[in-house]
Amino acid sequence: MKPPKDLVKINNTEDLKKILLAQQVITTQAKVELLRVASETEMETLGLSLISLPNSPTIDFRAQEFVDAEKLLLEKYAKYPTLTEYALMPHLYDLVKWGATFGVTLIVGELIIEQVRSLRPVFKTLPRRLYRVLLSEMNNPTHKYLIDCLTEYLDFNFLKPDGTTLSTEEKLKFRTSFLKDIVEAFLIVSLQYGVVEISEERGYFLTDIGRRVLLHLLDSEKFVLQMTEVQKRFKLQEEEK
């Protein structure tokens, strides 16, 4: 079955307002559920697990019971149909929650993206799309190494502290080290939430839940593009009046 061009039907500005309001409501609901997990978990009675990345301090990760509760919340939202699945099978509207894609996006951002950004100061400006790119590569490998799929999405300013340019060899070494750190951080955090697993035979691999998360993240990007195009179209129509 061919994927629909548009994830949601929007014929006028009222439709657009309703969809954007639904997105806001569902995102808020997911945020509330995530905060509830935190409030219901007795953090002071739990131990913390520690991890560290090369050239970075050891990080205090969340207590295991807390992580398990967050993991279940992510799984719940990920198992709901994606926006594409709803568009392909409209009868789902009467059965299960529409718009879970917005919840998955919020939860992934809060649990995974923000934790990765906190690992090292240089990660704080990492674009969220990198995570989706990494999951897509794990789902359908097209590069020899995971770090290779990220190179086209990052611009590097190869300058030394004194402002001089790095040599070609220094640039390659820096880029490789930086990308390895990013991939490692994403994998370590994703492992906590069941998005990936690891084995001696396969190394890190995407789980079934991980694939569901990927589908939702892909639809989240498609949704943003559609909303942008719709708003531009309505603006042009308004200007032509």
C-alpha positions as CSV (number, residue, x, y, z in Angstrom):
1,M,0.0,0.0,0.0
2,K,1.4,3.3,-1.1
3,P,2.1,5.8,1.8
4,P,-0.2,8.9,1.6
5,K,1.2,12.2,0.4
6,D,-0.3,14.0,3.3
7,L,-0.5,12.7,6.8
8,V,-3.6,14.7,7.7
9,K,-6.3,16.4,5.6
10,I,-6.3,20.1,5.8
11,N,-8.6,22.0,3.5
12,N,-8.8,25.4,5.2
13,T,-7.3,27.4,8.1
14,E,-9.9,26.0,10.6
15,D,-8.6,22.5,9.8
16,L,-5.1,23.7,10.4
17,K,-5.9,25.3,13.7
18,K,-7.7,22.1,14.9
19,I,-4.7,19.9,13.9
20,L,-2.2,22.2,15.6
21,L,-4.3,22.3,18.7
22,A,-4.5,18.5,18.7
23,Q,-0.7,18.3,18.4
24,Q,-0.3,20.6,21.4
25,V,-2.8,18.7,23.5
26,I,-1.3,15.3,22.9
27,T,2.2,16.6,23.4
28,T,1.1,18.1,26.7
29,Q,-0.6,14.9,27.8
30,A,2.6,13.0,27.1
31,K,4.6,15.6,29.1
32,V,2.1,15.2,32.0
33,E,2.5,11.4,31.9
34,L,6.3,11.7,31.9
35,L,6.2,14.0,34.9
36,R,3.9,11.6,36.7
37,V,6.4,8.8,36.3
38,A,9.0,11.0,38.0
39,S,6.7,12.0,40.8
40,E,5.6,8.5,41.5
41,T,9.1,7.1,41.7
42,E,10.8,7.3,45.1
43,M,14.2,8.5,43.8
44,E,15.7,8.9,47.3
45,T,15.4,5.1,48.0
46,L,17.0,4.0,44.7
47,G,20.6,3.6,43.6
48,L,22.1,5.4,40.6
49,S,24.0,3.8,37.7
50,L,27.1,5.5,36.4
51,I,28.5,5.7,32.9
52,S,31.2,7.7,31.2
53,L,32.3,8.6,27.7
54,P,35.8,9.3,26.5
55,N,37.1,12.7,27.6
56,S,34.0,13.4,29.6
57,P,33.1,13.1,33.3
58,T,31.2,10.2,34.7
59,I,27.4,10.8,34.4
60,D,24.8,10.0,37.1
61,F,22.1,8.1,35.2
62,R,18.6,7.7,36.5
63,A,17.7,5.0,38.9
64,Q,16.8,1.7,37.3
65,E,13.2,1.6,38.6
66,F,12.8,5.1,37.2
67,V,14.2,4.1,33.8
68,D,11.9,1.0,33.7
69,A,8.8,3.2,34.3
70,E,9.9,5.7,31.6
71,K,10.7,2.8,29.2
72,L,7.1,1.4,29.6
73,L,5.7,4.8,28.8
74,L,7.8,5.1,25.7
75,E,6.7,1.6,24.6
76,K,3.1,2.4,25.2
77,Y,3.2,5.4,22.9
78,A,5.4,3.7,20.3
79,K,2.9,0.8,19.9
80,Y,0.1,3.2,19.0
81,P,-0.4,3.7,15.2
82,T,1.7,6.3,13.5
83,L,0.2,9.2,11.5
84,T,0.9,7.3,8.3
85,E,-0.9,4.1,9.6
86,Y,-3.9,6.2,10.6
87,A,-4.0,7.8,7.1
88,L,-3.8,4.4,5.5
89,M,-6.4,2.8,7.8
90,P,-8.9,5.5,8.9
91,H,-10.9,2.9,10.9
92,L,-8.2,3.1,13.5
93,Y,-9.7,6.4,14.7
94,D,-12.4,4.5,16.5
95,L,-10.1,2.0,18.1
96,V,-7.0,3.6,19.5
97,K,-5.4,7.0,20.2
98,W,-4.7,9.3,17.2
99,G,-1.6,11.4,17.3
100,A,0.7,9.2,19.5
101,T,3.5,10.3,17.1
102,F,3.6,13.6,18.9
103,G,3.9,11.8,22.3
104,V,6.7,9.7,21.0
105,T,8.5,12.7,19.8
106,L,8.2,14.5,23.1
107,I,9.2,11.4,25.1
108,V,12.2,10.7,22.9
109,G,13.3,14.3,23.2
110,E,13.0,14.3,27.0
111,L,14.5,10.9,27.7
112,I,17.1,10.3,25.0
113,I,18.0,13.5,23.2
114,E,18.3,15.6,26.4
115,Q,20.4,13.0,28.2
116,V,22.7,12.8,25.3
117,R,23.0,16.5,25.2
118,S,23.9,16.6,28.9
119,L,26.8,14.1,28.5
120,R,29.2,16.7,27.1
121,P,28.9,20.5,26.6
122,V,29.8,20.1,22.9
123,F,26.6,18.0,22.4
124,K,24.2,20.7,23.6
125,T,23.5,22.0,20.1
126,L,23.1,18.6,18.4
127,P,20.1,18.6,16.1
128,R,17.4,16.2,17.0
129,R,17.3,14.8,13.5
130,L,20.6,13.1,14.1
131,Y,19.0,10.5,16.2
132,R,16.4,9.7,13.6
133,V,19.2,9.4,11.0
134,L,21.1,7.0,13.3
135,L,18.0,4.8,13.8
136,S,17.3,4.8,10.1
137,E,20.8,3.6,9.4
138,M,20.5,0.8,12.0
139,N,17.2,-0.3,10.5
140,N,18.5,-0.2,6.9
141,P,22.4,0.0,6.8
142,T,23.8,1.9,3.8
143,H,27.2,2.7,5.2
144,K,30.1,0.6,6.5
145,Y,30.2,2.4,9.8
146,L,27.4,4.1,11.8
147,I,29.4,7.3,12.1
148,D,29.4,7.7,8.3
149,C,25.6,8.3,8.2
150,L,26.0,11.4,10.3
151,T,28.7,13.2,8.4
152,E,26.4,14.9,5.9
153,Y,24.2,16.3,8.7
154,L,27.0,18.1,10.6
155,D,29.1,21.1,9.7
156,F,32.5,21.2,11.3
157,N,34.5,24.3,11.9
158,F,38.0,22.9,11.8
159,L,39.9,25.6,13.6
160,K,42.5,25.4,16.4
161,P,42.1,27.6,19.6
162,D,44.4,30.1,18.1
163,G,42.2,30.4,14.9
164,T,44.5,28.5,12.6
165,T,43.1,25.7,10.4
166,L,43.7,22.0,11.2
167,S,45.6,19.8,8.8
168,T,43.7,17.3,6.7
169,E,44.9,14.5,9.0
170,E,43.9,16.4,12.1
171,K,40.4,17.2,10.7
172,L,39.8,13.5,9.9
173,K,41.0,12.5,13.4
174,F,38.8,15.1,15.1
175,R,35.7,14.3,13.1
176,T,36.0,10.6,13.6
177,S,36.5,11.0,17.4
178,F,33.6,13.4,17.7
179,L,31.2,11.2,15.7
180,K,32.2,8.1,17.6
181,D,31.3,10.0,20.9
182,I,27.9,11.0,19.5
183,V,27.1,7.5,18.3
184,E,28.2,5.9,21.6
185,A,26.2,8.4,23.6
186,F,23.0,7.7,21.6
187,L,23.5,3.9,21.8
188,I,24.2,3.9,25.6
189,V,21.1,6.0,26.3
190,S,18.9,4.1,23.8
191,L,19.9,0.8,25.4
192,Q,18.3,2.0,28.7
193,Y,15.0,2.5,27.1
194,G,14.8,-0.6,24.9
195,V,15.2,1.2,21.6
196,V,18.4,-0.9,20.9
197,E,19.8,-4.0,22.4
198,I,23.3,-5.5,22.2
199,S,24.7,-9.0,21.7
200,E,28.1,-10.5,21.1
201,E,27.0,-11.7,17.6
202,R,25.2,-8.6,16.4
203,G,26.6,-5.8,18.5
204,Y,24.0,-3.0,18.8
205,F,20.8,-3.6,16.9
206,L,17.4,-2.0,16.7
207,T,14.6,-3.7,18.7
208,D,11.0,-4.0,17.6
209,I,10.1,-1.0,19.8
210,G,13.1,0.8,18.3
211,R,11.6,0.4,14.8
212,R,8.2,1.7,16.1
213,V,10.0,4.7,17.5
214,L,11.7,5.3,14.2
215,L,8.4,5.2,12.3
216,H,7.0,7.8,14.6
217,L,10.0,10.0,14.3
218,L,9.9,9.8,10.5
219,D,6.2,10.8,10.6
220,S,7.0,13.6,13.0
221,E,9.4,15.1,10.4
222,K,6.8,14.6,7.6
223,F,4.2,16.3,9.7
224,V,6.4,19.4,10.2
225,L,7.0,19.6,6.5
226,Q,3.3,19.3,5.7
227,M,2.4,22.0,8.2
228,T,5.1,24.3,6.8
229,E,3.8,23.8,3.3
230,V,0.2,24.3,4.3
231,Q,0.9,27.5,6.2
232,K,2.8,28.8,3.2
233,R,0.0,27.9,0.8
234,F,-2.6,29.6,3.0
235,K,-0.4,32.7,3.4
236,L,-0.1,33.0,-0.4
237,Q,-3.8,32.6,-0.8
238,E,-4.5,35.3,1.7
239,E,-2.0,37.7,-0.1
240,E,-3.6,37.1,-3.4
241,K,-7.0,38.2,-2.2
